[in-house]
């Protein structure tokens, strides 16, 4: 059970990091274009 939870947390963290990176990239693109 603990292992499952750990796995879920890791997946969630990876997803959140990806989301942050995507947002960051969008910001970079905006500043580059203007």
C-alpha positions as CSV (number, residue, x, y, z in Angstrom):
1,X,0.0,0.0,0.0
2,X,2.7,2.5,0.9
3,X,4.5,1.7,-2.3
4,X,1.3,2.5,-4.3
5,X,0.9,5.8,-2.5
6,X,4.5,6.7,-3.2
7,X,4.1,5.9,-6.8
8,X,1.0,8.1,-7.0
9,X,2.8,11.0,-5.4
10,X,5.7,10.7,-7.8
11,X,3.4,10.6,-10.8
12,X,1.6,13.6,-9.4
13,X,4.8,15.5,-8.8
14,X,6.0,14.8,-12.3
15,X,2.7,16.0,-13.7
16,X,2.9,19.2,-11.6
17,X,6.5,19.9,-12.7
18,X,5.5,19.4,-16.3
19,X,2.7,21.9,-15.8
20,X,5.0,24.4,-14.3
21,X,7.5,24.0,-17.2
22,X,4.7,24.4,-19.7
23,X,3.6,27.6,-18.1
24,X,7.2,28.8,-17.9
25,X,7.7,28.1,-21.6
26,X,4.6,30.0,-22.5
27,X,5.8,33.0,-20.6
28,X,9.2,32.8,-22.3
29,X,7.5,32.6,-25.7
30,X,5.4,35.7,-24.8
31,X,8.5,37.7,-23.8
32,X,10.4,36.6,-26.9
33,X,7.7,37.7,-29.3
34,X,7.0,41.1,-27.8
